[in-house]
C-alpha cells in the first residue's frame, strides 16, 4: 500500500481545519520532459521548501518536486507547536553524545525556533507566531524533574525563557485536573502550520524555485549529475536532497531502515467565546504533556481548541478519528464533554528509534534529512537551511547533526511496525499506571 494514497485523494488536501482556513496557493504544474537544475529537492514540506528557498537565495537553480501538493503531508497537518530544544532533553543528549556535542545540538535547536519566528514575519506568510508552550506533568513524580530541568537550562545553558510551574500555577494556566505541575517556555511558540508552508512556497517561488506538484518520484539514480525520474519527467541535477520524511516509502531502503512512518490525529472543536478560551488555556499558549503518547493542544486564531493525541502504526487511519481523539481530550478537559467537533484529520510523520533527526550523505551529491519525530516545525525548517549550507560547502551544522547516533529499527522495514506496536502498548500501559 502507498502512504501517499492510503488515506488521501491525489491532489486534494485533507478535510482539516488548516486546509479549511488557509489562503491557498494556485496549483503548480506537473514536471514534464527533460529538465536540468543545480539541485533537485524531493518533498515540499517544511524541509524541502526551506532547502529550496535557502538554496535559491544563494543563487542556485532549484527544482522542487512533490508527489501531492505543497504542505500536503505532516507539515500541513501537525499541531503547529514550535518547541525549544531537540526532541530529547539535554540531559539525555549529554548522556548520549557528551556535554560538548549536546551544547552544540542545543544551539542548533534554538536557531530553529528563531528561524521560524523570523520567516513568519514575511508578508508572504499569513500566520502569526504566538509565544509560549506549557509542558505539563501528568504524574506527581515528574514534577521534581521539571523543576530541576528548568533550573538546569537557566543555570547551565543560560536559557532564561523557561521557568517552573507548581501545581497551583499550572492549574491556573491550564484549567485541567489532569496535571500536577510543569514548565512554561516563552522562547517556544505556535503557528498555523499550513499557512507557514504556503508562505515558504511563496518566498521560494519569488526567489526563483521551480515548484512542481503531482510529480511523484519513481527513481533516483546516483551519478554526477544525478538523475531523478517521475512519471512524466527526467531531471538532471548536480545535487539531490530527500525531504520525504514519513512519505519516503521504498525510495531509499537505507534511510527507511532508520526512519519509520507513524500516524497521529488532531481534532478542531467548534469555535468558543474568547472568555471560554481563556478559561481553558490562559494567554493563548500551547500545551504539551508528559505522556509518552503525547497530548498536545492549543487554540486557533478563531478560538477553536485544536487537540492532538493518539497514534497508530498501520497505513490506514481509523474510521472514527473524532471519536479516537475525543477520549483523551475529554479526559484532559471533562468540562468539554459533548462539545461539537467540526474537523478531524490524521497525518503521517517520520520517527527515528531515538527520536533525533536522521541526517545522512547517501552519496557525495545526495543528502537526506528526515525523522523529525514530531518536532519538525522548527527542526525541519532549519534542516532545510542546513542542507543548503552543506551543498554550498559549509557543512559544520550538518556534521553536528549527522554525528548523532541513528540506529536501525530492529526487524528492518518488515518487522519494525509490529515491534513498535508492542513497545507502544507497554508505554501506553505505563502512562495509565
Phi, psi and omega per residue, in radians:
X1 nan 2.492 -3.109
X2 -1.693 2.144 3.136
X3 -1.054 -0.455 -3.116
X4 -1.215 -0.379 -3.101
X5 -2.186 -0.035 -3.072
X6 -1.111 -0.595 -3.044
X7 -2.226 -0.013 -3.016
X8 -2.378 2.679 3.038
X9 -1.498 2.409 -3.121
X10 -0.935 2.214 3.056
X11 1.361 0.032 -3.084
X12 -1.996 2.170 3.096
X13 -1.140 2.651 -3.137
X14 -1.186 2.843 3.110
X15 -1.399 1.156 -3.129
X16 -1.811 2.847 3.028
X17 -1.057 -0.674 -3.116
X18 -1.089 -0.813 -3.137
X19 -1.141 -0.575 -3.129
X20 -1.283 -0.461 -3.010
X21 -1.867 -0.145 -3.061
X22 -1.450 2.735 3.016
X23 -1.577 1.750 -2.927
X24 -1.265 2.686 3.025
X25 -1.465 2.685 2.930
X26 -1.160 2.551 3.135
X27 -1.037 2.519 3.033
X28 -1.603 2.721 -3.097
X29 -1.256 2.892 2.982
X30 -1.424 2.572 3.078
X31 -1.194 2.410 -3.104
X32 -2.576 2.444 3.027
X33 1.418 -2.877 3.107
X34 -1.555 2.168 -3.091
X35 -2.234 2.658 3.055
X36 -2.278 2.620 3.087
X37 -2.773 2.840 3.006
X38 -1.185 -0.730 -3.098
X39 -2.417 2.377 2.975
X40 -1.957 2.120 3.132
X41 -1.846 2.269 -3.094
X42 -1.892 2.010 3.138
X43 1.932 2.026 -3.095
X44 -1.824 0.831 2.917
X45 -1.625 -2.870 -3.100
X46 -0.956 -0.798 -3.072
X47 -1.119 -0.882 -3.112
X48 -1.142 -0.753 3.122
X49 -1.078 -0.773 -3.136
X50 -1.166 -0.708 3.087
X51 -1.024 -0.873 -3.112
X52 -1.078 -0.785 -3.139
X53 -1.035 -0.872 -3.055
X54 -1.247 -0.548 3.043
X55 -1.193 -0.768 -3.133
X56 -1.089 -0.666 3.103
X57 -1.165 -0.350 3.055
X58 -1.557 -0.003 3.096
X59 1.710 0.110 3.133
X60 -1.410 2.575 3.001
X61 -1.519 2.057 -2.964
X62 -2.165 2.346 2.929
X63 -1.913 2.295 3.119
X64 -2.052 2.149 -3.102
X65 -1.955 2.482 2.960
X66 -2.422 2.431 -3.130
X67 -1.208 -0.427 -3.139
X68 -2.095 -1.820 -3.117
X69 -2.313 2.846 3.069
X70 -1.002 2.246 3.111
X71 1.190 0.353 -3.030
X72 -1.249 -0.605 -3.045
X73 -1.512 -2.474 -3.048
X74 -1.028 -0.516 -3.109
X75 -1.078 -0.525 -3.140
X76 -1.784 0.153 -3.043
X77 -2.251 -0.055 -2.944
X78 -1.435 -3.094 -3.081
X79 -1.281 -0.169 3.091
X80 1.359 0.142 -3.111
X81 -1.503 2.366 -3.103
X82 -2.030 1.575 -2.993
X83 -1.514 2.596 3.015
X84 -1.333 2.754 3.100
X85 1.331 3.032 3.043
X86 -1.402 3.122 3.135
X87 -1.139 -0.495 3.046
X88 -1.693 2.565 3.041
X89 -1.105 2.752 -3.133
X90 -1.093 -0.561 3.102
X91 -1.068 -0.774 3.121
X92 -1.160 -0.672 3.136
X93 -1.192 -0.659 3.107
X94 -1.064 -0.691 3.100
X95 -1.225 -0.606 -3.071
X96 -1.332 -0.788 -2.984
X97 -2.161 -0.065 -3.118
X98 1.670 2.718 -3.046
X99 -1.038 -0.738 -3.067
X100 -1.151 -0.813 3.124
X101 -1.144 -0.672 3.133
X102 -1.079 -0.670 3.104
X103 -1.140 -0.681 3.092
X104 -1.120 -0.656 3.101
X105 -1.184 -0.646 3.072
X106 -1.094 -0.770 -3.136
X107 -1.054 -0.768 3.117
X108 -1.089 -0.730 -3.123
X109 -1.114 -0.708 3.105
X110 -1.145 -0.589 3.092
X111 -1.134 -0.535 -3.132
X112 -1.139 -0.713 3.134
X113 -1.186 -0.738 -3.139
X114 -1.124 -0.617 3.121
X115 -1.143 -0.789 3.101
X116 -1.076 -0.779 3.137
X117 -1.045 -0.758 -3.119
X118 -1.202 -0.783 -3.134
X119 -1.128 -0.565 -3.112
X120 -1.190 -0.264 3.131
X121 -1.376 -0.192 3.136
X122 -1.123 2.566 3.074
X123 -1.245 -0.090 3.076
X124 -1.483 -0.207 -3.101
X125 -1.852 2.039 -3.122
X126 -1.650 0.893 -3.122
X127 -2.637 2.417 3.136
X128 -1.674 2.446 3.032
X129 -1.493 2.105 3.138
X130 -1.800 2.314 -3.073
X131 -1.430 2.522 2.929
X132 1.874 2.115 2.953
X133 -2.216 2.279 3.071
X134 -1.738 2.164 3.070
X135 -1.771 2.043 -3.016
X136 -1.857 2.549 3.130
X137 -1.716 2.136 -3.116
X138 -1.569 -0.045 3.066
X139 -2.249 2.448 3.117
X140 -1.017 -0.576 -3.102
X141 -1.196 -0.218 -3.141
X142 -1.522 -0.248 -2.980
X143 -1.140 -0.721 -3.135
X144 -1.064 -0.673 3.111
X145 -1.128 -0.698 3.109
X146 -1.061 -0.751 3.108
X147 -1.076 -0.796 -3.114
X148 -1.183 -0.634 -3.091
X149 -1.237 -0.707 3.068
X150 -1.052 -0.738 3.113
X151 -1.113 -0.706 -3.141
X152 -1.063 -0.826 3.135
X153 -1.134 -0.656 3.092
X154 -1.082 -0.882 -2.949
X155 -1.544 -0.707 -3.053
X156 -1.602 -0.502 -3.118
X157 -1.900 -0.031 3.117
X158 1.136 0.429 -3.107
X159 -1.723 1.906 -3.001
X160 -1.823 0.225 -3.097
X161 -1.664 0.002 3.111
X162 -2.002 2.489 3.066
X163 -2.548 2.802 -3.095
X164 -1.380 2.559 3.022
X165 -2.084 2.185 3.001
X166 -1.390 3.113 -3.038
X167 -1.046 -0.737 -3.074
X168 -1.121 -0.822 -3.123
X169 -1.230 -0.612 3.087
X170 -1.065 -0.768 3.125
X171 -1.158 -0.566 3.094
X172 -1.141 -0.690 -3.096
X173 -1.454 -0.631 -3.139
X174 -2.186 1.806 -2.971
X175 -1.396 1.194 3.136
X176 -2.333 2.448 3.087
X177 -1.359 -0.016 -2.995
X178 -1.435 -0.197 -2.949
X179 -2.089 2.635 -3.001
X180 -2.040 -0.032 -3.114
X181 2.697 -2.914 3.122
X182 2.718 -2.603 3.112
X183 -2.433 2.787 2.969
X184 -2.168 2.270 -3.075
X185 -2.049 1.837 -3.109
X186 -1.481 -0.034 3.022
X187 -1.508 -0.246 3.089
X188 -1.639 -3.117 3.127
X189 -3.090 -2.859 -3.137
X190 -2.613 2.761 -3.013
X191 -2.699 2.760 3.023
X192 -1.254 1.908 -2.951
X193 -1.221 -0.656 -3.122
X194 -1.221 -0.680 3.056
X195 -1.083 -0.658 3.100
X196 -1.123 -0.763 3.105
X197 -1.076 -0.771 3.108
X198 -1.068 -0.673 3.107
X199 -1.113 -0.720 3.082
X200 -1.068 -0.686 3.129
X201 -1.136 -0.721 3.106
X202 -1.077 -0.757 3.124
X203 -1.133 -0.719 -3.138
X204 -1.126 -0.781 3.131
X205 -1.088 -0.739 3.106
X206 -1.061 -0.575 -3.139
X207 -1.392 -0.094 3.073
X208 1.912 0.058 3.136
X209 -1.195 2.360 3.025
X210 -1.606 1.963 -3.075
X211 -1.797 2.284 3.090
X212 -2.193 2.219 3.083
X213 -1.825 2.980 -3.133
X214 0.899 0.692 -3.056
X215 -2.256 1.268 -3.100
X216 -1.196 2.281 3.124
X217 -1.324 2.252 3.133
X218 -1.782 -0.219 3.127
X219 -3.096 2.599 3.056
X220 -2.202 2.115 -3.102
X221 -1.872 2.109 3.125
X222 -1.123 2.675 3.133
X223 2.697 3.107 3.114
X224 -2.308 1.582 0.205
X225 -1.430 2.852 3.022
X226 -1.421 2.807 3.128
X227 -2.140 2.248 3.093
X228 -2.012 2.248 -3.098
X229 -2.043 2.433 2.946
X230 -2.108 -3.129 3.127
X231 -1.073 -0.515 -3.049
X232 -2.104 0.051 -3.037
X233 -2.563 2.748 3.005
X234 -2.290 2.063 -3.048
X235 -1.920 2.200 3.040
X236 -1.728 2.142 -3.007
X237 -2.419 2.439 3.084
X238 -1.145 -0.573 3.086
X239 -2.411 2.664 3.047
X240 -2.237 2.391 3.077
X241 -2.145 2.163 3.080
X242 -1.587 2.062 3.075
X243 -2.148 0.820 -2.966
X244 -1.581 -0.437 3.106
X245 0.888 -2.102 -3.065
X246 -1.269 -0.164 -3.094
X247 -1.837 0.374 -3.126
X248 -1.090 -0.659 -3.103
X249 1.069 -2.315 -3.122
X250 -1.766 0.296 -3.092
X251 -1.064 -0.650 3.107
X252 -2.564 1.921 -3.060
X253 -1.220 -0.458 3.140
X254 -1.142 -0.768 3.090
X255 -1.244 -0.705 -3.102
X256 -1.056 -0.464 3.111
X257 -1.193 -0.320 -3.072
X258 -2.042 -0.218 -3.126
X259 -2.213 2.074 -3.024
X260 -2.011 2.389 3.072
X261 -1.395 2.386 2.958
X262 -2.349 2.844 -3.136
X263 -1.931 2.512 3.090
X264 -2.371 2.772 -2.914
X265 -2.347 2.555 -3.098
X266 -2.406 2.570 2.976
X267 -2.159 2.732 2.991
X268 -2.142 2.181 -3.132
X269 -1.360 3.054 2.942
X270 -1.065 2.736 3.093
X271 -1.105 2.545 3.075
X272 -1.976 2.898 3.004
X273 -1.243 2.612 3.139
X274 -0.930 -0.653 -3.140
X275 -1.231 -0.510 3.057
X276 -1.205 -0.698 3.063
X277 -1.043 -0.818 -3.097
X278 -1.113 -0.515 3.123
X279 -1.219 -0.492 -3.113
X280 -1.577 -0.823 3.104
X281 -2.408 2.021 -3.087
X282 -1.360 2.579 2.964
X283 1.149 0.356 3.059
X284 0.985 0.664 3.035
X285 -1.477 2.867 2.975
X286 -1.661 2.836 -3.110
X287 -2.347 2.428 2.999
X288 -2.435 2.344 -3.050
X289 -1.792 -3.126 -2.953
X290 -1.620 0.083 3.124
X291 -1.171 2.638 3.115
X292 -1.118 -0.815 2.937
X293 -1.552 1.642 -2.834
X294 -1.238 2.504 2.877
X295 -1.686 2.315 -3.133
X296 -2.422 2.426 -3.042
X297 -2.774 2.731 -3.133
X298 -2.883 3.089 3.083
X299 -1.861 2.556 3.024
X300 -1.378 2.989 3.140
X301 -1.194 -0.325 3.064
X302 -1.825 0.443 2.914
X303 1.237 0.555 2.964
X304 -1.663 2.440 2.992
X305 -1.355 2.133 3.048
X306 -1.773 1.932 -3.017
X307 -2.092 2.169 3.126
X308 -2.018 2.465 3.102
X309 3.112 2.897 -3.066
X310 1.275 2.557 3.127
X311 -2.356 2.807 2.995
X312 -2.579 2.805 -3.012
X313 -2.145 0.099 2.995
X314 -1.505 2.853 3.099
X315 -1.133 -0.745 -3.022
X316 -1.456 2.488 3.013
X317 -1.283 2.723 3.057
X318 -1.130 2.705 -3.108
X319 -1.236 -0.462 -3.126
X320 -2.153 1.375 3.136
X321 -1.104 -0.742 -3.110
X322 -1.021 -0.759 3.135
X323 -1.160 -0.661 -3.127
X324 -1.147 -0.666 -3.104
X325 -1.506 -0.474 3.116
X326 -1.012 -0.647 -3.073
X327 -1.027 -0.966 3.098
X328 -1.170 -0.542 3.129
X329 -1.100 -0.772 -3.130
X330 -1.327 -0.369 3.005
X331 -1.193 -0.703 3.113
X332 -1.298 -0.742 -3.102
X333 -2.156 1.435 3.119
X334 -1.010 -0.466 -3.117
X335 -1.216 -0.173 3.111
X336 -1.715 0.174 -3.113
X337 -0.952 2.197 3.099
X338 1.487 -0.001 -3.136
X339 -1.080 2.571 -3.118
X340 -1.248 2.369 3.032
X341 -1.851 2.123 -3.081
X342 -1.624 -0.485 -3.122
X343 -2.444 2.496 3.055
X344 -2.555 2.244 -3.070
X345 -2.618 2.831 3.098
X346 -2.118 2.866 3.094
X347 -2.601 2.731 -3.131
X348 -1.936 2.169 3.112
X349 -2.090 2.956 3.118
X350 -1.904 2.246 3.105
X351 -2.069 2.743 3.016
X352 -1.974 2.921 -3.074
X353 -1.130 -0.656 -3.132
X354 -1.763 0.133 3.085
X355 1.160 0.295 3.033
X356 -1.835 2.558 -3.120
X357 -1.007 2.597 3.115
X358 -1.826 1.978 3.068
X359 -1.912 2.353 3.138
X360 -2.713 2.437 2.918
X361 -1.567 1.913 -3.117
X362 -1.354 -0.488 2.942
X363 -2.721 -3.081 -3.064
X364 -1.027 -0.535 -3.074
X365 -2.125 0.286 3.087
X366 -2.188 2.093 -3.130
X367 -1.983 2.614 3.007
X368 -2.306 2.289 3.100
X369 -2.354 2.005 -3.032
X370 -2.853 -3.000 3.102
X371 1.285 0.783 -3.038
X372 -1.374 -0.145 2.882
X373 0.982 0.747 3.106
X374 1.427 0.177 -3.115
X375 -2.178 0.581 -2.871
X376 -1.620 -0.268 -3.099
X377 -1.015 -0.840 3.098
X378 -1.417 -0.907 -2.994
X379 -1.228 -0.595 3.093
X380 -1.205 -0.696 3.119
X381 -1.108 -0.807 3.112
X382 -1.156 -0.619 -3.140
X383 -1.048 -0.571 3.055
X384 -1.108 -0.729 3.081
X385 -1.124 -0.687 3.130
X386 -1.174 -0.681 3.088
X387 -1.080 -0.732 3.109
X388 -1.077 -0.739 3.083
X389 -1.044 -0.780 -3.090
X390 -1.091 -0.723 3.116
X391 -1.152 -0.571 3.113
X392 -1.400 0.006 3.076
X393 1.677 0.178 3.128
X394 -2.023 1.524 -2.949
X395 -1.773 0.277 -3.055
X396 -1.034 -0.889 -3.111
X397 -1.228 -0.642 3.068
X398 -1.000 -0.789 -3.093
X399 -1.182 -0.622 3.079
X400 -1.032 -0.768 3.139
X401 -1.278 -0.680 -3.082
X402 -1.206 -0.379 -3.139
X403 -1.350 -0.196 3.088
X404 -1.208 2.284 3.125
X405 -0.952 2.410 -3.128
X406 -2.287 1.417 -3.045
X407 -1.215 2.683 3.042
X408 -1.324 2.595 3.008
X409 -1.202 2.339 3.102
X410 -1.102 2.470 3.119
X411 1.534 -0.046 3.137
X412 1.167 -2.972 -3.076
X413 -1.173 -0.395 -3.113
X414 -1.322 -0.693 -3.025
X415 -1.856 -0.096 -3.042
X416 -1.095 -0.679 -3.124
X417 -1.152 -0.862 3.098
X418 -1.040 -0.702 3.121
X419 -1.166 -0.654 3.104
X420 -1.139 -0.684 3.102
X421 -1.042 -0.770 3.109
X422 -1.066 -0.762 3.128
X423 -1.113 -0.730 -3.113
X424 -1.218 -0.559 3.044
X425 -1.062 -0.697 3.103
X426 -1.112 -0.824 -3.118
X427 -1.164 -0.606 3.098
X428 -1.114 -0.735 3.098
X429 -1.120 -0.694 3.123
X430 -1.116 -0.719 3.094
X431 -1.014 -0.728 -3.069
X432 -1.275 -0.613 -3.059
X433 -1.575 nan nan
